Amino acid sequence: MSHRVIGPVLVTVLVVATAACSQKNTNVVPPSPGVPARATQIAGIYRTVHGASLQLRAGGDFFLLAGAGAVGGRFELRDGGLTVRGGSCGPQPGRYTVRVTGKPEPNKARLEFTVVEDACAGRRAPLTEQHWVYVES
């Protein structure tokens, strides 16, 4: 390759690489305030100041690490009504209402749960007694 071709090619590669590095992570989509209608609107990772972690996947899987240990399973969300099942809580469903507050930004959007009915204390207490904040994932 001649020096006349290498120079423009190198400049093009550097411009593309720099542009790619300066873009924000497109996987981070903080939830918008209000009552979410479906799972994709709250999908992401949430944490509390006490070190608890809640991962909600758009496909309906959840993983909660708080208090007495890990709880995983499935969830459904319809117009603010959340139903969760699985993990150490077994197939018995837990029902909650869910709302997003704060700004739609990492470390500012909050997920708030209100229990409707859930006999599983290992799920109920962490979801309703802690402040869940969306974090970059």
C-alpha positions in Angstrom: 0.0 0.0 0.0 1.4 3.4 -0.8 1.8 6.2 1.7 -0.9 8.2 -0.1 -3.5 5.5 0.7 -2.3 4.7 4.3 -2.7 8.3 5.5 -6.5 8.7 4.6 -7.2 5.1 5.8 -5.5 5.7 9.2 -7.4 9.0 9.7 -10.7 7.3 8.8 -10.0 4.4 11.3 -9.2 6.9 14.1 -12.3 9.0 13.4 -14.6 5.9 13.5 -12.9 4.6 16.7 -13.1 7.9 18.5 -16.8 8.3 17.6 -17.6 4.8 18.8 -15.9 5.4 22.1 -17.7 8.7 22.7 -21.2 7.2 22.3 -23.3 6.3 25.3 -24.2 2.8 26.2 -27.4 2.0 24.3 -28.2 -0.9 26.6 -29.0 1.6 29.4 -32.6 2.6 29.1 -33.8 4.0 32.4 -37.5 3.7 33.1 -39.8 6.7 32.6 -41.9 8.0 35.6 -45.4 6.7 35.9 -47.2 3.3 35.9 -45.5 0.9 33.6 -47.7 -1.1 31.3 -45.3 -4.0 30.4 -42.1 -5.6 31.5 -39.9 -3.9 28.8 -40.6 -0.6 30.5 -38.9 -1.6 33.7 -36.3 -4.0 32.5 -32.9 -3.5 34.0 -30.9 -3.7 37.2 -31.9 -1.9 40.4 -30.0 -1.6 43.7 -30.5 -0.3 47.2 -28.2 1.5 49.6 -28.2 -1.7 51.6 -26.5 -3.7 48.8 -29.6 -5.5 47.6 -29.9 -6.2 43.9 -33.0 -6.7 41.6 -32.7 -7.7 38.0 -35.8 -7.6 35.8 -35.4 -9.0 32.3 -37.7 -7.9 29.5 -38.6 -11.6 28.9 -40.1 -11.9 32.3 -37.3 -13.4 34.4 -36.3 -11.8 37.7 -33.5 -12.3 40.2 -33.6 -10.8 43.7 -30.6 -10.8 46.0 -31.6 -9.3 49.3 -32.1 -10.3 53.0 -32.1 -14.0 53.5 -30.7 -14.9 50.1 -31.4 -15.1 46.4 -34.9 -15.5 44.9 -35.3 -16.0 41.2 -38.3 -16.7 39.0 -40.7 -15.2 36.6 -42.8 -12.1 36.6 -45.6 -10.6 34.6 -46.5 -6.9 34.4 -49.8 -5.6 33.1 -50.7 -1.9 33.5 -48.9 -1.5 36.8 -50.0 -4.9 38.2 -47.0 -7.1 38.9 -47.2 -10.9 39.6 -44.1 -12.8 40.6 -43.6 -16.6 41.0 -40.7 -18.9 41.8 -37.5 -19.4 43.7 -37.7 -20.3 47.4 -41.2 -18.9 47.3 -42.5 -21.7 45.1 -45.3 -21.4 42.6 -47.5 -19.4 44.9 -47.8 -15.9 43.2 -47.1 -12.6 44.8 -49.1 -9.6 43.6 -47.9 -6.0 43.7 -48.5 -2.7 42.1 -45.5 -1.0 40.7 -44.7 2.7 39.9 -41.6 4.5 38.6 -40.7 7.8 40.2 -37.8 10.2 39.8 -36.0 11.3 36.7 -35.5 8.8 33.8 -31.8 8.6 34.4 -29.4 6.0 36.0 -29.2 6.5 39.8 -32.3 8.7 39.7 -35.2 6.5 38.5 -36.8 4.6 41.4 -39.0 1.5 41.3 -41.7 1.4 44.1 -43.6 -1.7 45.0 -46.8 -1.9 47.0 -47.9 -5.3 48.1 -51.4 -6.4 47.1 -51.0 -10.0 48.3 -47.8 -12.1 48.9 -47.4 -14.7 51.6 -43.6 -15.1 50.8 -41.8 -12.8 53.3 -38.5 -13.4 51.5 -39.8 -11.6 48.5 -42.3 -9.2 50.1 -40.0 -7.5 52.6 -37.2 -6.6 50.3 -39.5 -5.4 47.5 -41.6 -3.2 49.7 -39.2 -2.1 52.4 -36.3 -0.9 50.3 -35.8 1.9 47.9 -34.9 0.4 44.4 -32.8 2.7 42.2 -32.1 2.0 38.5 -28.4 1.6 37.8 -26.4 1.4 34.6 -25.9 -2.1 33.5 
